[in-house]
Protein backbone atom coordinates (compact mmCIF):
# COMPACT_ATOMS: atom_id res chain seq x y z
CA UNK A 1 0.00 0.00 0.00
CA UNK A 2 1.54 3.31 -1.08
CA UNK A 3 1.42 6.47 1.03
CA UNK A 4 -1.32 8.09 -1.07
CA UNK A 5 -3.64 5.12 -0.71
CA UNK A 6 -2.91 4.93 3.00
CA UNK A 7 -3.74 8.61 3.47
CA UNK A 8 -7.01 8.22 1.58
CA UNK A 9 -7.98 5.25 3.76
CA UNK A 10 -7.22 6.86 7.12
CA UNK A 11 -8.67 10.23 6.11
CA UNK A 12 -11.98 8.63 5.18
CA UNK A 13 -12.05 6.56 8.37
CA UNK A 14 -11.21 9.53 10.56
CA UNK A 15 -13.99 11.67 9.08
CA UNK A 16 -16.54 8.85 9.30
CA UNK A 17 -15.72 8.37 12.98
CA UNK A 18 -15.61 12.10 13.69
CA UNK A 19 -19.27 12.35 12.67
CA UNK A 20 -20.45 9.78 15.23
CA UNK A 21 -18.82 10.63 18.58
CA UNK A 22 -19.99 8.52 21.53
CA UNK A 23 -19.20 8.51 25.23
CA UNK A 24 -17.35 6.14 27.61
CA UNK A 25 -18.46 2.49 27.09
CA UNK A 26 -21.64 3.45 25.22
CA UNK A 27 -20.19 3.22 21.69
CA UNK A 28 -22.62 1.20 19.53
CA UNK A 29 -22.01 2.98 16.21
CA UNK A 30 -18.28 3.47 16.74
CA UNK A 31 -17.82 -0.14 17.82
CA UNK A 32 -19.72 -1.51 14.85
CA UNK A 33 -17.76 0.70 12.44
CA UNK A 34 -14.43 -0.55 13.81
CA UNK A 35 -15.63 -4.18 13.75
CA UNK A 36 -16.75 -3.96 10.11
CA UNK A 37 -13.45 -2.41 9.05
CA UNK A 38 -11.41 -5.10 10.79
CA UNK A 39 -13.52 -7.86 9.22
CA UNK A 40 -13.13 -6.25 5.78
CA UNK A 41 -9.34 -6.40 6.25
CA UNK A 42 -9.49 -10.13 7.05
CA UNK A 43 -9.39 -10.10 10.88
CA UNK A 44 -11.65 -11.93 13.30
CA UNK A 45 -12.01 -9.31 16.04
CA UNK A 46 -12.70 -10.41 19.61
CA UNK A 47 -14.96 -8.33 21.84
CA UNK A 48 -13.40 -6.70 24.91
CA UNK A 49 -14.61 -4.24 27.57
CA UNK A 50 -18.13 -4.35 26.17
CA UNK A 51 -17.73 -2.20 23.06
CA UNK A 52 -14.00 -2.59 22.38
CA UNK A 53 -12.23 -4.96 19.99
CA UNK A 54 -8.98 -6.87 19.84
CA UNK A 55 -7.57 -8.03 16.50
CA UNK A 56 -4.65 -10.42 16.24
CA UNK A 57 -2.14 -11.02 13.44
CA UNK A 58 -0.28 -14.25 14.14
CA UNK A 59 3.51 -14.00 14.01
CA UNK A 60 6.30 -16.52 13.91
CA UNK A 61 6.45 -16.43 17.69
CA UNK A 62 3.55 -16.60 20.15
CA UNK A 63 4.96 -13.72 22.20
CA UNK A 64 3.10 -10.56 21.21
CA UNK A 65 3.51 -6.81 20.83
CA UNK A 66 0.38 -4.67 21.24
CA UNK A 67 -0.73 -1.32 19.82
CA UNK A 68 -3.65 0.56 21.36
CA UNK A 69 -6.17 3.17 20.19
CA UNK A 70 -8.89 4.71 22.37
CA UNK A 71 -12.42 5.11 20.99
CA UNK A 72 -14.54 7.46 23.12
CA UNK A 73 -15.34 11.14 22.62
CA UNK A 74 -16.14 14.06 24.92
CA UNK A 75 -19.24 15.97 25.94
CA UNK A 76 -18.25 19.08 23.98
CA UNK A 77 -20.36 21.11 21.54
CA UNK A 78 -18.32 21.17 18.32
CA UNK A 79 -17.62 24.56 16.77
CA UNK A 80 -15.22 23.66 13.94
CA UNK A 81 -17.71 24.18 11.10
CA UNK A 82 -16.07 21.44 9.03
CA UNK A 83 -18.18 19.31 6.62
CA UNK A 84 -17.47 16.20 8.71
CA UNK A 85 -18.51 17.78 12.03
CA UNK A 86 -20.26 15.80 14.76
CA UNK A 87 -23.81 14.69 14.04
CA UNK A 88 -24.40 14.17 17.78
CA UNK A 89 -25.05 17.58 19.39
CA UNK A 90 -23.04 18.12 22.57
CA UNK A 91 -20.55 15.39 21.72
CA UNK A 92 -17.27 15.72 19.85
CA UNK A 93 -14.01 13.93 19.18
CA UNK A 94 -12.16 16.88 20.72
CA UNK A 95 -9.24 14.76 21.98
CA UNK A 96 -8.24 13.10 18.72
CA UNK A 97 -9.48 9.59 19.47
CA UNK A 98 -11.04 9.47 16.00
CA UNK A 99 -7.52 9.95 14.65
CA UNK A 100 -6.12 7.27 16.96
CA UNK A 101 -8.66 4.73 15.67
CA UNK A 102 -8.04 5.72 12.05
CA UNK A 103 -4.30 5.34 12.56
CA UNK A 104 -4.64 1.86 14.07
CA UNK A 105 -7.13 0.73 11.42
CA UNK A 106 -4.77 1.96 8.70
CA UNK A 107 -1.98 0.03 10.40
CA UNK A 108 -4.24 -3.03 10.56
CA UNK A 109 -4.76 -2.87 6.81
CA UNK A 110 -1.05 -2.41 6.17
CA UNK A 111 -0.20 -5.47 8.29
CA UNK A 112 -2.19 -7.68 5.93
CA UNK A 113 0.18 -6.74 3.10
CA UNK A 114 3.42 -7.85 4.77
CA UNK A 115 5.11 -11.17 5.39
CA UNK A 116 4.51 -12.94 8.69
CA UNK A 117 6.09 -10.76 11.41
CA UNK A 118 8.59 -12.12 13.92
CA UNK A 119 6.12 -11.76 16.79
CA UNK A 120 2.35 -11.76 17.01
CA UNK A 121 0.74 -8.32 16.63
CA UNK A 122 -2.21 -7.39 18.86
CA UNK A 123 -4.37 -4.37 18.01
CA UNK A 124 -6.47 -2.97 20.87
CA UNK A 125 -9.46 -0.70 20.26
CA UNK A 126 -10.37 0.46 23.75
CA UNK A 127 -13.46 2.31 25.02
CA UNK A 128 -13.74 4.74 27.93
CA UNK A 129 -10.30 6.34 28.11
CA UNK A 130 -11.83 9.66 29.15
CA UNK A 131 -13.51 7.81 32.01
CA UNK A 132 -13.99 5.58 33.86
CA UNK A 133 -11.05 3.68 32.31
CA UNK A 134 -11.50 0.97 29.71
CA UNK A 135 -7.86 -0.10 29.97
CA UNK A 136 -8.44 -1.34 33.51
CA UNK A 137 -11.35 -3.49 32.33
CA UNK A 138 -9.27 -5.03 29.52
CA UNK A 139 -6.46 -5.85 31.93
CA UNK A 140 -8.89 -7.41 34.39
CA UNK A 141 -10.35 -9.57 31.62
CA UNK A 142 -6.90 -11.17 31.19
CA UNK A 143 -7.00 -11.30 27.41
CA UNK A 144 -3.59 -9.64 27.02
CA UNK A 145 -2.06 -12.15 29.43
CA UNK A 146 -3.55 -14.98 27.37
CA UNK A 147 -2.09 -13.44 24.21
CA UNK A 148 1.37 -13.21 25.86
CA UNK A 149 1.72 -9.47 25.22
CA UNK A 150 5.25 -8.43 26.21
CA UNK A 151 5.29 -4.82 25.01
CA UNK A 152 2.64 -2.22 24.30
CA UNK A 153 2.68 1.06 22.36
CA UNK A 154 0.24 3.94 22.20
CA UNK A 155 -0.04 7.31 20.46
CA UNK A 156 -1.87 10.51 21.34
CA UNK A 157 -2.27 13.48 19.03
CA UNK A 158 -0.80 16.60 20.62
CA UNK A 159 -1.25 20.18 19.33
CA UNK A 160 1.60 21.56 21.46
CA UNK A 161 4.10 19.83 19.14
CA UNK A 162 4.73 20.76 15.50
CA UNK A 163 2.89 18.63 12.99
CA UNK A 164 4.45 15.19 12.49
CA UNK A 165 6.96 15.46 15.35
CA UNK A 166 6.98 12.52 17.77
CA UNK A 167 7.13 13.42 21.46
CA UNK A 168 9.01 11.03 23.76
CA UNK A 169 9.59 10.94 27.49
CA UNK A 170 11.48 8.31 29.49
CA UNK A 171 10.20 7.27 32.91
CA UNK A 172 7.31 9.22 34.48
CA UNK A 173 5.41 10.95 31.68
CA UNK A 174 1.85 11.58 32.86
CA UNK A 175 0.44 11.86 36.35
CA UNK A 176 -1.41 9.56 38.73
CA UNK A 177 -4.71 11.30 39.37
CA UNK A 178 -7.79 11.34 41.53
CA UNK A 179 -10.61 13.65 42.48
CA UNK A 180 -12.22 14.67 45.73
CA UNK A 181 -15.52 16.10 46.97
CA UNK A 182 -15.82 18.02 50.25
CA UNK A 183 -19.14 18.76 51.95
CA UNK A 184 -19.05 21.19 54.86
CA UNK A 185 -22.05 21.25 57.19
CA UNK A 186 -22.22 24.20 59.55
CA UNK A 187 -25.19 26.01 61.09
CA UNK A 188 -27.17 28.80 59.46
CA UNK A 189 -27.89 31.99 61.33
CA UNK A 190 -28.76 35.64 60.71
CA UNK A 191 -25.73 37.66 59.68
CA UNK A 192 -26.52 40.09 62.51
CA UNK A 193 -26.17 37.22 65.01
CA UNK A 194 -23.21 35.23 63.66
CA UNK A 195 -22.43 33.82 67.10
CA UNK A 196 -25.51 31.61 66.77
CA UNK A 197 -24.17 29.85 63.65
CA UNK A 198 -21.14 28.01 62.29
CA UNK A 199 -20.09 29.56 58.98
CA UNK A 200 -19.52 26.99 56.22
CA UNK A 201 -18.06 29.64 53.89
CA UNK A 202 -15.31 30.56 56.34
CA UNK A 203 -14.55 26.85 56.79
CA UNK A 204 -14.42 26.45 53.00
CA UNK A 205 -11.95 29.34 52.77
CA UNK A 206 -9.79 27.70 55.43
CA UNK A 207 -9.88 24.45 53.45
CA UNK A 208 -8.73 26.18 50.26
CA UNK A 209 -5.80 27.88 51.97
CA UNK A 210 -4.84 24.80 54.00
CA UNK A 211 -4.88 22.55 50.95
CA UNK A 212 -2.30 24.76 49.24
CA UNK A 213 -0.18 24.49 52.39
CA UNK A 214 0.06 20.72 51.79
CA UNK A 215 1.99 21.44 48.60
CA UNK A 216 4.13 24.15 50.12
CA UNK A 217 5.03 22.58 53.45
CA UNK A 218 4.23 18.86 53.55
CA UNK A 219 5.76 17.57 50.31
CA UNK A 220 9.31 17.35 48.99
CA UNK A 221 9.64 20.35 46.60
CA UNK A 222 11.54 18.07 44.19
CA UNK A 223 8.50 15.76 43.90
CA UNK A 224 5.99 17.51 41.59
CA UNK A 225 2.32 17.39 42.58
CA UNK A 226 -0.91 19.31 42.05
CA UNK A 227 -3.90 19.86 44.33
CA UNK A 228 -6.58 21.98 42.72
CA UNK A 229 -9.96 23.00 44.10
CA UNK A 230 -11.97 23.90 41.03
CA UNK A 231 -15.46 24.58 42.38
CA UNK A 232 -17.00 26.09 45.53
CA UNK A 233 -20.73 26.48 46.07
CA UNK A 234 -22.16 27.98 49.24
CA UNK A 235 -24.62 30.49 50.64
CA UNK A 236 -28.24 31.50 50.22
CA UNK A 237 -28.31 35.26 50.77
CA UNK A 238 -26.03 38.14 51.71
CA UNK A 239 -27.45 38.39 55.22
CA UNK A 240 -27.34 34.70 56.15
CA UNK A 241 -24.46 32.78 57.72
CA UNK A 242 -24.08 29.86 55.34
CA UNK A 243 -24.81 26.41 56.73
CA UNK A 244 -23.51 24.38 53.76
CA UNK A 245 -20.54 24.45 51.39
CA UNK A 246 -19.52 22.08 48.62
CA UNK A 247 -16.03 21.96 47.10
CA UNK A 248 -14.60 19.73 44.37
CA UNK A 249 -11.01 19.24 43.34
CA UNK A 250 -8.34 17.05 41.82
CA UNK A 251 -5.01 15.49 42.91
CA UNK A 252 -2.11 14.69 40.58
CA UNK A 253 1.38 13.33 41.23
CA UNK A 254 3.99 11.21 39.47
CA UNK A 255 4.86 9.13 42.52
CA UNK A 256 2.39 6.83 44.31
CA UNK A 257 3.84 7.60 47.76
CA UNK A 258 3.47 11.34 47.15
CA UNK A 259 -0.10 10.82 45.97
CA UNK A 260 -0.95 8.79 49.10
CA UNK A 261 0.70 11.43 51.30
CA UNK A 262 -1.56 14.09 49.80
CA UNK A 263 -4.63 11.98 50.54
CA UNK A 264 -3.48 11.44 54.13
CA UNK A 265 -2.85 15.15 54.69
CA UNK A 266 -6.22 16.04 53.15
CA UNK A 267 -7.98 13.84 55.70
CA UNK A 268 -5.94 15.26 58.59
CA UNK A 269 -6.62 18.82 57.41
CA UNK A 270 -10.37 18.22 57.31
CA UNK A 271 -10.32 16.83 60.87
CA UNK A 272 -8.43 19.88 62.13
CA UNK A 273 -10.83 22.37 60.49
CA UNK A 274 -13.80 20.46 61.89
CA UNK A 275 -12.49 20.97 65.43
CA UNK A 276 -11.37 24.56 64.90
CA UNK A 277 -14.56 25.76 63.18
CA UNK A 278 -17.27 23.64 64.85
CA UNK A 279 -18.47 22.18 61.55
CA UNK A 280 -18.84 18.69 60.13
CA UNK A 281 -16.82 17.84 57.01
CA UNK A 282 -17.37 14.87 54.71
CA UNK A 283 -14.41 14.13 52.39
CA UNK A 284 -14.69 11.63 49.53
CA UNK A 285 -11.61 10.78 47.46
CA UNK A 286 -11.84 8.72 44.26
CA UNK A 287 -8.67 7.29 42.71
CA UNK A 288 -8.61 7.32 38.92
CA UNK A 289 -5.54 6.41 36.87
CA UNK A 290 -1.98 5.42 37.85
CA UNK A 291 0.93 7.37 36.40
CA UNK A 292 2.11 6.73 32.84
CA UNK A 293 5.67 5.49 33.23
CA UNK A 294 7.50 4.80 29.98
CA UNK A 295 10.00 1.96 29.76
CA UNK A 296 13.41 3.63 29.33
CA UNK A 297 14.90 0.92 27.11
CA UNK A 298 11.91 1.02 24.79
CA UNK A 299 12.16 4.81 24.49
CA UNK A 300 15.80 4.47 23.45
CA UNK A 301 14.82 1.82 20.89
CA UNK A 302 12.32 4.25 19.36
CA UNK A 303 14.86 7.08 19.32
CA UNK A 304 17.20 4.79 17.39
CA UNK A 305 14.50 4.31 14.75
CA UNK A 306 14.15 8.06 14.18
CA UNK A 307 16.29 10.84 12.84
CA UNK A 308 17.07 13.60 15.34
CA UNK A 309 14.74 16.06 13.58
CA UNK A 310 11.81 13.65 13.79
CA UNK A 311 11.32 13.70 17.55
CA UNK A 312 11.49 15.86 20.67
CA UNK A 313 12.18 14.83 24.25
CA UNK A 314 9.34 16.14 26.40
CA UNK A 315 9.08 17.05 30.06
CA UNK A 316 6.56 15.08 32.16
CA UNK A 317 3.00 16.42 32.12
CA UNK A 318 0.32 16.64 34.80
CA UNK A 319 -2.23 15.19 32.39
CA UNK A 320 -3.55 11.66 33.01
CA UNK A 321 -4.11 8.63 30.77
CA UNK A 322 -5.51 5.16 31.41
CA UNK A 323 -2.78 3.66 29.20
CA UNK A 324 -1.06 3.47 32.59
CA UNK A 325 -3.15 0.41 33.53
CA UNK A 326 -1.43 -1.56 30.75
CA UNK A 327 1.98 -0.41 31.97
CA UNK A 328 1.37 -1.76 35.47
CA UNK A 329 1.96 -5.25 34.04
CA UNK A 330 3.36 -4.75 30.53
CA UNK A 331 6.45 -2.83 29.38
CA UNK A 332 5.15 0.08 27.37
CA UNK A 333 5.71 3.43 25.72
CA UNK A 334 3.12 6.17 25.30
CA UNK A 335 4.06 8.70 22.63
CA UNK A 336 2.73 12.04 21.40
CA UNK A 337 2.25 12.90 17.74
CA UNK A 338 2.38 16.61 16.97
CA UNK A 339 -0.54 18.23 15.11
CA UNK A 340 0.22 21.95 15.41
CA UNK A 341 0.12 23.71 12.05
CA UNK A 342 -0.37 27.47 12.38
CA UNK A 343 -0.54 28.01 8.60
CA UNK A 344 -3.59 25.74 8.40
CA UNK A 345 -5.12 26.99 11.64
CA UNK A 346 -4.61 23.78 13.62
CA UNK A 347 -3.69 25.53 16.85
CA UNK A 348 -6.42 24.65 19.34
CA UNK A 349 -5.75 22.58 22.44
CA UNK A 350 -7.06 19.13 23.26
CA UNK A 351 -10.67 19.20 24.53
CA UNK A 352 -11.25 22.52 22.71
CA UNK A 353 -14.48 22.95 20.73
CA UNK A 354 -12.43 23.84 17.64
CA UNK A 355 -9.76 21.15 17.90
CA UNK A 356 -8.87 19.69 14.49
CA UNK A 357 -5.80 18.47 12.64
CA UNK A 358 -4.30 17.69 9.25
CA UNK A 359 -5.00 14.01 8.59
CA UNK A 360 -1.66 13.59 6.81
CA UNK A 361 -0.14 13.39 10.29
CA UNK A 362 -1.87 10.03 10.81
CA UNK A 363 0.32 8.51 8.11
CA UNK A 364 3.37 9.65 10.13
CA UNK A 365 2.04 7.73 13.11
CA UNK A 366 1.48 4.60 11.06
CA UNK A 367 5.00 4.86 9.66
CA UNK A 368 6.31 4.89 13.25
CA UNK A 369 4.39 1.69 13.96
CA UNK A 370 5.82 0.18 10.76
CA UNK A 371 9.37 0.90 11.92
CA UNK A 372 8.66 -0.74 15.25
CA UNK A 373 7.43 -4.02 13.78
CA UNK A 374 10.36 -4.14 11.34
CA UNK A 375 12.59 -4.68 14.38
CA UNK A 376 10.65 -7.71 15.67
C-alpha positions as CSV (number, residue, x, y, z in Angstrom):
1,X,0.0,0.0,0.0
2,X,1.5,3.3,-1.1
3,X,1.4,6.5,1.0
4,X,-1.3,8.1,-1.1
5,X,-3.6,5.1,-0.7
6,X,-2.9,4.9,3.0
7,X,-3.7,8.6,3.5
8,X,-7.0,8.2,1.6
9,X,-8.0,5.3,3.8
10,X,-7.2,6.9,7.1
11,X,-8.7,10.2,6.1
12,X,-12.0,8.6,5.2
13,X,-12.1,6.6,8.4
14,X,-11.2,9.5,10.6
15,X,-14.0,11.7,9.1
16,X,-16.5,8.9,9.3
17,X,-15.7,8.4,13.0
18,X,-15.6,12.1,13.7
19,X,-19.3,12.4,12.7
20,X,-20.5,9.8,15.2
21,X,-18.8,10.6,18.6
22,X,-20.0,8.5,21.5
23,X,-19.2,8.5,25.2
24,X,-17.3,6.1,27.6
25,X,-18.5,2.5,27.1
26,X,-21.6,3.5,25.2
27,X,-20.2,3.2,21.7
28,X,-22.6,1.2,19.5
29,X,-22.0,3.0,16.2
30,X,-18.3,3.5,16.7
31,X,-17.8,-0.1,17.8
32,X,-19.7,-1.5,14.8
33,X,-17.8,0.7,12.4
34,X,-14.4,-0.5,13.8
35,X,-15.6,-4.2,13.7
36,X,-16.7,-4.0,10.1
37,X,-13.4,-2.4,9.0
38,X,-11.4,-5.1,10.8
39,X,-13.5,-7.9,9.2
40,X,-13.1,-6.3,5.8
41,X,-9.3,-6.4,6.3
42,X,-9.5,-10.1,7.1
43,X,-9.4,-10.1,10.9
44,X,-11.6,-11.9,13.3
45,X,-12.0,-9.3,16.0
46,X,-12.7,-10.4,19.6
47,X,-15.0,-8.3,21.8
48,X,-13.4,-6.7,24.9
49,X,-14.6,-4.2,27.6
50,X,-18.1,-4.3,26.2
51,X,-17.7,-2.2,23.1
52,X,-14.0,-2.6,22.4
53,X,-12.2,-5.0,20.0
54,X,-9.0,-6.9,19.8
55,X,-7.6,-8.0,16.5
56,X,-4.6,-10.4,16.2
57,X,-2.1,-11.0,13.4
58,X,-0.3,-14.3,14.1
59,X,3.5,-14.0,14.0
60,X,6.3,-16.5,13.9
61,X,6.4,-16.4,17.7
62,X,3.5,-16.6,20.1
63,X,5.0,-13.7,22.2
64,X,3.1,-10.6,21.2
65,X,3.5,-6.8,20.8
66,X,0.4,-4.7,21.2
67,X,-0.7,-1.3,19.8
68,X,-3.6,0.6,21.4
69,X,-6.2,3.2,20.2
70,X,-8.9,4.7,22.4
71,X,-12.4,5.1,21.0
72,X,-14.5,7.5,23.1
73,X,-15.3,11.1,22.6
74,X,-16.1,14.1,24.9
75,X,-19.2,16.0,25.9
76,X,-18.3,19.1,24.0
77,X,-20.4,21.1,21.5
78,X,-18.3,21.2,18.3
79,X,-17.6,24.6,16.8
80,X,-15.2,23.7,13.9
81,X,-17.7,24.2,11.1
82,X,-16.1,21.4,9.0
83,X,-18.2,19.3,6.6
84,X,-17.5,16.2,8.7
85,X,-18.5,17.8,12.0
86,X,-20.3,15.8,14.8
87,X,-23.8,14.7,14.0
88,X,-24.4,14.2,17.8
89,X,-25.1,17.6,19.4
90,X,-23.0,18.1,22.6
91,X,-20.6,15.4,21.7
92,X,-17.3,15.7,19.9
93,X,-14.0,13.9,19.2
94,X,-12.2,16.9,20.7
95,X,-9.2,14.8,22.0
96,X,-8.2,13.1,18.7
97,X,-9.5,9.6,19.5
98,X,-11.0,9.5,16.0
99,X,-7.5,10.0,14.7
100,X,-6.1,7.3,17.0
101,X,-8.7,4.7,15.7
102,X,-8.0,5.7,12.1
103,X,-4.3,5.3,12.6
104,X,-4.6,1.9,14.1
105,X,-7.1,0.7,11.4
106,X,-4.8,2.0,8.7
107,X,-2.0,0.0,10.4
108,X,-4.2,-3.0,10.6
109,X,-4.8,-2.9,6.8
110,X,-1.1,-2.4,6.2
111,X,-0.2,-5.5,8.3
112,X,-2.2,-7.7,5.9
113,X,0.2,-6.7,3.1
114,X,3.4,-7.9,4.8
115,X,5.1,-11.2,5.4
116,X,4.5,-12.9,8.7
117,X,6.1,-10.8,11.4
118,X,8.6,-12.1,13.9
119,X,6.1,-11.8,16.8
120,X,2.3,-11.8,17.0
121,X,0.7,-8.3,16.6
122,X,-2.2,-7.4,18.9
123,X,-4.4,-4.4,18.0
124,X,-6.5,-3.0,20.9
125,X,-9.5,-0.7,20.3
126,X,-10.4,0.5,23.7
127,X,-13.5,2.3,25.0
128,X,-13.7,4.7,27.9
129,X,-10.3,6.3,28.1
130,X,-11.8,9.7,29.2
131,X,-13.5,7.8,32.0
132,X,-14.0,5.6,33.9
133,X,-11.0,3.7,32.3
134,X,-11.5,1.0,29.7
135,X,-7.9,-0.1,30.0
136,X,-8.4,-1.3,33.5
137,X,-11.3,-3.5,32.3
138,X,-9.3,-5.0,29.5
139,X,-6.5,-5.8,31.9
140,X,-8.9,-7.4,34.4
141,X,-10.3,-9.6,31.6
142,X,-6.9,-11.2,31.2
143,X,-7.0,-11.3,27.4
144,X,-3.6,-9.6,27.0
145,X,-2.1,-12.2,29.4
146,X,-3.5,-15.0,27.4
147,X,-2.1,-13.4,24.2
148,X,1.4,-13.2,25.9
149,X,1.7,-9.5,25.2
150,X,5.2,-8.4,26.2
151,X,5.3,-4.8,25.0
152,X,2.6,-2.2,24.3
153,X,2.7,1.1,22.4
154,X,0.2,3.9,22.2
155,X,0.0,7.3,20.5
156,X,-1.9,10.5,21.3
157,X,-2.3,13.5,19.0
158,X,-0.8,16.6,20.6
159,X,-1.3,20.2,19.3
160,X,1.6,21.6,21.5
161,X,4.1,19.8,19.1
162,X,4.7,20.8,15.5
163,X,2.9,18.6,13.0
164,X,4.5,15.2,12.5
165,X,7.0,15.5,15.4
166,X,7.0,12.5,17.8
167,X,7.1,13.4,21.5
168,X,9.0,11.0,23.8
169,X,9.6,10.9,27.5
170,X,11.5,8.3,29.5
171,X,10.2,7.3,32.9
172,X,7.3,9.2,34.5
173,X,5.4,11.0,31.7
174,X,1.8,11.6,32.9
175,X,0.4,11.9,36.3
176,X,-1.4,9.6,38.7
177,X,-4.7,11.3,39.4
178,X,-7.8,11.3,41.5
179,X,-10.6,13.6,42.5
180,X,-12.2,14.7,45.7
181,X,-15.5,16.1,47.0
182,X,-15.8,18.0,50.2
183,X,-19.1,18.8,51.9
184,X,-19.1,21.2,54.9
185,X,-22.1,21.2,57.2
186,X,-22.2,24.2,59.5
187,X,-25.2,26.0,61.1
188,X,-27.2,28.8,59.5
189,X,-27.9,32.0,61.3
190,X,-28.8,35.6,60.7
191,X,-25.7,37.7,59.7
192,X,-26.5,40.1,62.5
193,X,-26.2,37.2,65.0
194,X,-23.2,35.2,63.7
195,X,-22.4,33.8,67.1
196,X,-25.5,31.6,66.8
197,X,-24.2,29.9,63.7
198,X,-21.1,28.0,62.3
199,X,-20.1,29.6,59.0
200,X,-19.5,27.0,56.2
201,X,-18.1,29.6,53.9
202,X,-15.3,30.6,56.3
203,X,-14.5,26.9,56.8
204,X,-14.4,26.5,53.0
205,X,-11.9,29.3,52.8
206,X,-9.8,27.7,55.4
207,X,-9.9,24.5,53.4
208,X,-8.7,26.2,50.3
209,X,-5.8,27.9,52.0
210,X,-4.8,24.8,54.0
211,X,-4.9,22.6,51.0
212,X,-2.3,24.8,49.2
213,X,-0.2,24.5,52.4
214,X,0.1,20.7,51.8
215,X,2.0,21.4,48.6
216,X,4.1,24.2,50.1
217,X,5.0,22.6,53.5
218,X,4.2,18.9,53.5
219,X,5.8,17.6,50.3
220,X,9.3,17.4,49.0
221,X,9.6,20.3,46.6
222,X,11.5,18.1,44.2
223,X,8.5,15.8,43.9
224,X,6.0,17.5,41.6
225,X,2.3,17.4,42.6
226,X,-0.9,19.3,42.0
227,X,-3.9,19.9,44.3
228,X,-6.6,22.0,42.7
229,X,-10.0,23.0,44.1
230,X,-12.0,23.9,41.0
231,X,-15.5,24.6,42.4
232,X,-17.0,26.1,45.5
233,X,-20.7,26.5,46.1
234,X,-22.2,28.0,49.2
235,X,-24.6,30.5,50.6
236,X,-28.2,31.5,50.2
237,X,-28.3,35.3,50.8
238,X,-26.0,38.1,51.7
239,X,-27.5,38.4,55.2
240,X,-27.3,34.7,56.1
241,X,-24.5,32.8,57.7
242,X,-24.1,29.9,55.3
243,X,-24.8,26.4,56.7
244,X,-23.5,24.4,53.8
245,X,-20.5,24.5,51.4
246,X,-19.5,22.1,48.6
247,X,-16.0,22.0,47.1
248,X,-14.6,19.7,44.4
249,X,-11.0,19.2,43.3
250,X,-8.3,17.1,41.8
251,X,-5.0,15.5,42.9
252,X,-2.1,14.7,40.6
253,X,1.4,13.3,41.2
254,X,4.0,11.2,39.5
255,X,4.9,9.1,42.5
256,X,2.4,6.8,44.3
257,X,3.8,7.6,47.8
258,X,3.5,11.3,47.1
259,X,-0.1,10.8,46.0
260,X,-1.0,8.8,49.1
261,X,0.7,11.4,51.3
262,X,-1.6,14.1,49.8
263,X,-4.6,12.0,50.5
264,X,-3.5,11.4,54.1
265,X,-2.8,15.1,54.7
266,X,-6.2,16.0,53.1
267,X,-8.0,13.8,55.7
268,X,-5.9,15.3,58.6
269,X,-6.6,18.8,57.4
270,X,-10.4,18.2,57.3
271,X,-10.3,16.8,60.9
272,X,-8.4,19.9,62.1
273,X,-10.8,22.4,60.5
274,X,-13.8,20.5,61.9
275,X,-12.5,21.0,65.4
276,X,-11.4,24.6,64.9
277,X,-14.6,25.8,63.2
278,X,-17.3,23.6,64.8
279,X,-18.5,22.2,61.5
280,X,-18.8,18.7,60.1
281,X,-16.8,17.8,57.0
282,X,-17.4,14.9,54.7
283,X,-14.4,14.1,52.4
284,X,-14.7,11.6,49.5
285,X,-11.6,10.8,47.5
286,X,-11.8,8.7,44.3
287,X,-8.7,7.3,42.7
288,X,-8.6,7.3,38.9
289,X,-5.5,6.4,36.9
290,X,-2.0,5.4,37.9
291,X,0.9,7.4,36.4
292,X,2.1,6.7,32.8
293,X,5.7,5.5,33.2
294,X,7.5,4.8,30.0
295,X,10.0,2.0,29.8
296,X,13.4,3.6,29.3
297,X,14.9,0.9,27.1
298,X,11.9,1.0,24.8
299,X,12.2,4.8,24.5
300,X,15.8,4.5,23.4
301,X,14.8,1.8,20.9
302,X,12.3,4.3,19.4
303,X,14.9,7.1,19.3
304,X,17.2,4.8,17.4
305,X,14.5,4.3,14.8
306,X,14.1,8.1,14.2
307,X,16.3,10.8,12.8
308,X,17.1,13.6,15.3
309,X,14.7,16.1,13.6
310,X,11.8,13.7,13.8
311,X,11.3,13.7,17.5
312,X,11.5,15.9,20.7
313,X,12.2,14.8,24.3
314,X,9.3,16.1,26.4
315,X,9.1,17.1,30.1
316,X,6.6,15.1,32.2
317,X,3.0,16.4,32.1
318,X,0.3,16.6,34.8
319,X,-2.2,15.2,32.4
320,X,-3.5,11.7,33.0
321,X,-4.1,8.6,30.8
322,X,-5.5,5.2,31.4
323,X,-2.8,3.7,29.2
324,X,-1.1,3.5,32.6
325,X,-3.2,0.4,33.5
326,X,-1.4,-1.6,30.8
327,X,2.0,-0.4,32.0
328,X,1.4,-1.8,35.5
329,X,2.0,-5.2,34.0
330,X,3.4,-4.7,30.5
331,X,6.4,-2.8,29.4
332,X,5.1,0.1,27.4
333,X,5.7,3.4,25.7
334,X,3.1,6.2,25.3
335,X,4.1,8.7,22.6
336,X,2.7,12.0,21.4
337,X,2.3,12.9,17.7
338,X,2.4,16.6,17.0
339,X,-0.5,18.2,15.1
340,X,0.2,21.9,15.4
341,X,0.1,23.7,12.0
342,X,-0.4,27.5,12.4
343,X,-0.5,28.0,8.6
344,X,-3.6,25.7,8.4
345,X,-5.1,27.0,11.6
346,X,-4.6,23.8,13.6
347,X,-3.7,25.5,16.9
348,X,-6.4,24.6,19.3
349,X,-5.8,22.6,22.4
350,X,-7.1,19.1,23.3
351,X,-10.7,19.2,24.5
352,X,-11.2,22.5,22.7
353,X,-14.5,22.9,20.7
354,X,-12.4,23.8,17.6
355,X,-9.8,21.2,17.9
356,X,-8.9,19.7,14.5
357,X,-5.8,18.5,12.6
358,X,-4.3,17.7,9.2
359,X,-5.0,14.0,8.6
360,X,-1.7,13.6,6.8
361,X,-0.1,13.4,10.3
362,X,-1.9,10.0,10.8
363,X,0.3,8.5,8.1
364,X,3.4,9.6,10.1
365,X,2.0,7.7,13.1
366,X,1.5,4.6,11.1
367,X,5.0,4.9,9.7
368,X,6.3,4.9,13.2
369,X,4.4,1.7,14.0
370,X,5.8,0.2,10.8
371,X,9.4,0.9,11.9
372,X,8.7,-0.7,15.3
373,X,7.4,-4.0,13.8
374,X,10.4,-4.1,11.3
375,X,12.6,-4.7,14.4
376,X,10.7,-7.7,15.7
